[in-house]
Amino acid sequence: MKDSEIINLGKAVFGVFFSVGTLCLLGAFITKNDWFAGAGYLLIVFGVPVNLLCILGFLINGIINTSKFKECMIAILILAANIPIAYTYAFIGLSLFD
């Protein structure tokens, strides 16, 4: 796998979960529909394991292919950016339905 492909894969996984999470948050905020809140909750339930598996995969790839370790760490940092975003979205979403 090329160096840019590793980083692009990290960006793609980040982009998918960020986009779907934003859609769920905005849908719940605009429509006040519980379905969007439930979908956002399920996104967290299923998204955390998927992101952790991706991080683990990048970490193992970086350890095995030491020449690509830096690119794997960049991809891991990109994916780790989802953590504070998901926490903030969950906090906002939970405060909407009090």
PyMOL commands that set and color helices and strands:
alter all, ss='L'
color gray80, all
select helices_A, chain A and resi 3-31+34-64+66-80+82-96
alter helices_A, ss='H'
color red, helices_A
deselect
rebuild
show_as cartoon
